[in-house]
């Protein structure tokens, strides 16, 4: 079964439980191809956690969930070395972060100290416990959820360094009328809701990850990406623009978008379609800019001002 068929099957499986989120599933699939971490944000009750759990269920691999609260400690995430009196030596008790797909639920309810315990693992795919560094198995992906920043007790904004480690951010909106009606129909009866069947094996994911890197990027597309990124560093309404990590994320995400569309090369349309999801959460607005616009709106405005290169196919 090819990639397109697999992604279609993935969408169909998830739609047994989750309605109207094909676009979100596609974005999450792009992230999976690059071991990219995902941040899902929306109001409570819109299906973020259920989407993350069912996406993970479609992957053959180890899944774990961390329910973040202010009293969760860094060791609750990474694990500890404990002394076993029976054998008179220290042993490792791995934390829930040691899995293939990790659901970090309500991540902004963790304290800054606990949030910082994710920095190493999200960037370097390894955990250091009492001086011992342990590499994680591939694939490794964090799917985090958070409600919008609000004036609730017990919530903490994610630091800039951590936001930059999320490959994409998806704002999960309310379903439209017909989708919400289908949700009611699925849940109104006594019939048991279908379970998600795994679609991708670990080996298949590794093969797809190798293949997506072969997607060609012409010099014109590279220049286009750099023009967008560098504009964020010069914009009057932006205090902190896109980092080189963000540049690479945009390049990879555009490759993934093209790959999912069955092409062997990236087009400007791929870059424009994926840029708001890759760049919006990495931008810090100035005080004046934040009064009138959101980062996503400014990204869209930047995309409108940068000249689009003429598409010339695989040879650019």
C-alpha positions as CSV (number, residue, x, y, z in Angstrom):
1,X,0.0,0.0,0.0
2,X,1.4,3.4,-1.0
3,X,1.6,6.5,1.0
4,X,-1.5,8.2,-0.3
5,X,-3.5,5.0,0.4
6,X,-2.1,4.8,3.8
7,X,-2.9,8.4,4.7
8,X,-6.5,7.9,3.3
9,X,-6.8,4.8,5.4
10,X,-5.5,6.7,8.4
11,X,-8.1,9.4,7.9
12,X,-10.8,6.8,7.5
13,X,-9.8,5.1,10.7
14,X,-9.7,8.2,12.7
15,X,-13.0,9.4,11.3
16,X,-14.7,6.4,13.0
17,X,-14.3,8.4,16.2
18,X,-13.2,11.9,15.2
19,X,-15.4,13.8,12.7
20,X,-14.2,16.7,10.4
21,X,-10.5,16.7,11.2
22,X,-9.0,15.4,7.9
23,X,-6.8,18.5,7.6
24,X,-5.5,18.1,11.1
25,X,-4.7,14.5,10.5
26,X,-2.8,15.4,7.3
27,X,-0.7,18.0,9.2
28,X,0.0,15.5,12.0
29,X,1.1,12.9,9.3
30,X,3.5,15.5,7.9
31,X,5.0,15.9,11.4
32,X,5.3,12.2,11.8
33,X,7.5,11.9,8.7
34,X,10.0,14.2,10.4
35,X,9.7,13.1,14.0
36,X,8.1,16.5,14.5
37,X,6.4,17.5,17.7
38,X,2.8,18.8,17.5
39,X,1.0,21.4,19.7
40,X,-2.8,21.2,19.5
41,X,-4.6,24.3,20.9
42,X,-8.3,25.0,21.2
43,X,-11.0,25.7,23.7
44,X,-11.9,22.8,26.1
45,X,-14.2,20.1,24.7
46,X,-13.2,20.3,21.0
47,X,-11.6,16.9,20.8
48,X,-7.8,17.7,21.1
49,X,-7.1,14.9,23.5
50,X,-9.2,12.4,21.6
51,X,-7.6,13.4,18.3
52,X,-4.1,12.9,19.8
53,X,-5.0,9.5,21.3
54,X,-6.5,8.1,18.2
55,X,-3.7,9.4,16.0
56,X,-1.3,7.6,18.3
57,X,-3.5,4.4,18.2
58,X,-3.0,4.3,14.4
59,X,0.7,3.8,14.9
60,X,2.2,0.5,15.8
61,X,4.4,1.4,18.7
62,X,4.5,2.3,22.3
63,X,2.1,5.0,23.4
64,X,2.1,6.9,26.8
65,X,0.1,9.7,28.2
66,X,1.2,12.4,30.7
67,X,-1.6,14.4,32.3
68,X,0.1,17.6,33.3
69,X,-0.9,19.4,36.5
70,X,1.1,21.9,38.6
71,X,2.3,19.1,41.0
72,X,3.9,16.9,38.3
73,X,7.7,16.8,38.8
74,X,10.4,16.5,36.1
75,X,11.2,13.0,37.4
76,X,7.5,12.0,36.8
77,X,8.2,12.7,33.2
78,X,11.7,11.4,32.6
79,X,12.0,8.7,35.2
80,X,14.4,8.1,38.1
81,X,17.3,6.0,39.3
82,X,16.2,4.2,42.5
83,X,18.1,2.1,45.0
84,X,16.9,-1.6,45.0
85,X,17.8,-3.0,48.4
86,X,17.4,-6.6,47.1
87,X,20.3,-6.3,44.7
88,X,22.0,-3.5,46.6
89,X,22.3,-1.3,43.5
90,X,20.6,1.5,41.6
91,X,18.1,0.7,38.9
92,X,16.4,2.8,36.2
93,X,12.7,3.3,36.4
94,X,11.8,4.8,33.0
95,X,9.3,7.6,32.9
96,X,6.4,7.9,30.4
97,X,8.5,10.0,28.1
98,X,10.2,6.8,26.9
99,X,7.7,5.9,24.3
100,X,7.2,6.3,20.5
101,X,4.2,8.6,20.7
102,X,3.8,10.7,23.9
103,X,0.6,12.6,24.6
104,X,1.5,15.6,26.8
105,X,-2.1,16.5,27.8
106,X,-2.7,20.1,29.0
107,X,1.1,20.8,28.9
108,X,0.6,24.5,30.0
109,X,-0.6,23.3,33.4
110,X,2.9,22.1,34.2
111,X,5.3,24.4,36.1
112,X,8.1,26.0,34.1
113,X,10.6,23.6,35.9
114,X,8.7,20.5,34.7
115,X,8.2,22.0,31.2
116,X,12.0,22.4,31.0
117,X,12.4,18.7,31.5
118,X,11.0,18.3,27.9
119,X,13.6,20.5,26.2
120,X,16.4,17.9,25.9
121,X,14.1,15.0,24.9
122,X,12.2,17.1,22.3
123,X,15.4,18.3,20.6
124,X,17.9,15.5,21.1
125,X,15.6,12.5,21.4
126,X,17.4,11.5,24.6
127,X,16.9,11.6,28.4
128,X,19.5,12.3,31.0
129,X,18.7,10.8,34.4
130,X,21.3,11.4,37.2
131,X,24.1,11.9,34.7
132,X,23.1,8.8,32.6
133,X,22.1,9.7,29.0
134,X,19.5,7.3,27.4
135,X,18.7,7.6,23.7
136,X,15.0,7.1,22.8
137,X,13.8,4.7,20.2
138,X,12.6,5.9,16.8
139,X,10.1,7.2,15.9
140,X,9.7,9.6,18.8
141,X,7.0,12.3,18.8
142,X,5.4,14.5,21.4
143,X,1.7,15.5,20.8
144,X,0.9,18.2,23.3
145,X,-2.4,19.8,24.0
146,X,-3.2,23.1,25.6
147,X,-6.1,25.4,26.0
148,X,-5.6,29.0,24.9
149,X,-3.7,31.2,27.3
150,X,-6.2,32.3,29.8
151,X,-6.5,33.9,33.2
152,X,-7.0,30.6,35.0
153,X,-5.0,29.6,38.1
154,X,-2.5,26.8,37.5
155,X,-1.6,27.6,33.9
156,X,1.9,28.6,32.7
157,X,2.8,30.0,29.3
158,X,5.3,27.7,27.4
159,X,8.8,29.3,27.1
160,X,10.0,30.5,23.7
161,X,12.7,27.7,23.6
162,X,10.0,25.1,24.0
163,X,7.6,26.6,21.5
164,X,10.4,26.6,19.0
165,X,10.8,22.8,19.4
166,X,7.2,22.2,18.2
167,X,7.3,21.4,14.5
168,X,3.8,22.6,13.9
169,X,0.9,24.2,15.9
170,X,-2.7,23.4,15.0
171,X,-5.6,25.5,16.3
172,X,-8.5,23.0,16.5
173,X,-11.6,25.0,15.8
174,X,-15.3,24.2,16.5
175,X,-16.9,21.7,14.0
176,X,-19.3,23.0,11.4
177,X,-23.0,22.2,11.6
178,X,-23.0,18.9,9.6
179,X,-19.9,17.6,11.4
180,X,-21.3,18.4,14.8
181,X,-24.5,16.6,13.8
182,X,-22.5,13.5,12.9
183,X,-20.7,13.7,16.2
184,X,-24.1,13.6,17.9
185,X,-25.2,10.6,15.8
186,X,-22.0,8.7,16.7
187,X,-22.4,9.2,20.4
188,X,-26.2,9.1,20.9
189,X,-26.7,5.4,20.8
190,X,-25.7,2.5,23.1
191,X,-23.6,1.0,20.4
192,X,-19.9,0.8,21.3
193,X,-17.7,3.4,19.5
194,X,-15.3,1.7,17.0
195,X,-11.7,1.4,18.0
196,X,-8.8,2.6,15.8
197,X,-6.9,-0.1,14.0
198,X,-3.1,0.5,13.5
199,X,-2.3,1.7,10.0
200,X,1.5,2.3,10.1
201,X,4.2,-0.1,11.4
202,X,7.4,1.3,12.8
203,X,9.3,-0.1,9.7
204,X,6.8,1.6,7.3
205,X,7.3,4.9,9.1
206,X,11.1,4.6,8.8
207,X,10.8,3.8,5.1
208,X,8.5,6.8,4.5
209,X,10.9,9.1,6.5
210,X,13.7,8.1,4.2
211,X,11.6,8.6,1.1
212,X,10.3,12.1,2.0
213,X,13.9,13.5,2.2
214,X,14.2,12.7,-1.5
215,X,11.6,15.3,-2.3
216,X,13.4,18.0,-4.4
217,X,13.7,21.6,-3.4
218,X,14.9,24.0,-6.1
219,X,17.2,27.0,-5.5
220,X,14.2,29.2,-6.2
221,X,12.1,27.6,-3.5
222,X,15.1,27.8,-1.1
223,X,15.3,31.5,-1.7
224,X,11.5,31.9,-1.3
225,X,11.7,30.2,2.1
226,X,14.6,32.3,3.2
227,X,12.8,35.5,2.0
228,X,9.8,34.6,4.2
229,X,11.9,33.8,7.2
230,X,14.1,36.8,7.0
231,X,11.1,39.1,6.6
232,X,9.9,37.9,10.1
233,X,13.2,39.2,11.5
234,X,12.7,42.7,10.0
235,X,9.0,43.2,10.5
236,X,8.0,46.2,12.6
237,X,5.3,44.3,14.5
238,X,7.6,41.3,15.4
239,X,10.0,41.4,18.3
240,X,11.4,37.9,17.8
241,X,11.5,36.4,14.3
242,X,12.0,32.9,13.0
243,X,15.1,31.0,14.1
244,X,17.2,28.8,11.8
245,X,15.4,25.8,13.5
246,X,12.2,27.3,12.2
247,X,13.7,27.7,8.7
248,X,14.5,24.0,8.6
249,X,11.1,23.1,9.9
250,X,9.4,25.1,7.1
251,X,11.6,23.5,4.5
252,X,10.8,20.0,5.8
253,X,7.1,20.7,6.2
254,X,7.0,21.8,2.6
255,X,8.7,18.6,1.5
256,X,6.1,16.7,3.5
257,X,3.2,18.6,1.9
258,X,4.6,17.8,-1.5
259,X,5.2,14.2,-0.6
260,X,1.6,13.7,0.6
261,X,0.4,15.3,-2.6
262,X,2.3,12.6,-4.6
263,X,4.9,15.0,-6.0
264,X,8.7,14.6,-6.1
265,X,9.4,18.3,-5.8
266,X,8.2,21.3,-3.7
267,X,6.2,24.1,-5.1
268,X,5.5,27.6,-3.8
269,X,2.0,26.5,-3.0
270,X,3.3,23.9,-0.7
271,X,5.3,26.5,1.2
272,X,2.4,28.9,1.4
273,X,0.0,26.2,2.6
274,X,2.1,25.0,5.4
275,X,3.9,28.2,6.6
276,X,1.2,29.4,9.0
277,X,1.3,26.1,11.0
278,X,5.1,26.1,11.1
279,X,5.8,29.8,11.7
280,X,2.9,31.3,13.7
281,X,3.8,29.9,17.1
282,X,7.5,30.7,16.8
283,X,6.9,34.5,16.4
284,X,6.9,36.9,19.3
285,X,5.0,40.1,18.6
286,X,6.0,43.5,19.8
287,X,3.6,45.2,22.3
288,X,2.2,47.4,19.5
289,X,1.8,44.5,17.1
290,X,0.1,42.3,19.7
291,X,-2.6,45.0,20.2
292,X,-4.0,44.6,16.7
293,X,-2.9,41.3,15.1
294,X,-2.1,37.7,15.8
295,X,1.2,36.0,14.7
296,X,-0.8,33.9,12.2
297,X,-2.3,37.1,10.6
298,X,1.1,38.6,10.2
299,X,2.5,35.4,8.6
300,X,-0.3,35.6,6.1
301,X,0.5,39.2,5.4
302,X,4.2,38.4,4.9
303,X,3.3,35.6,2.5
304,X,1.3,38.1,0.4
305,X,4.2,40.6,0.2
306,X,7.0,38.1,-0.8
307,X,7.2,37.6,-4.6
308,X,6.3,34.0,-5.5
309,X,8.7,32.2,-7.8
310,X,7.4,30.8,-11.0
311,X,6.8,27.1,-10.7
312,X,9.1,25.1,-13.0
313,X,8.6,21.6,-11.8
314,X,11.2,19.2,-10.5
315,X,14.1,21.0,-12.1
316,X,13.1,24.4,-10.6
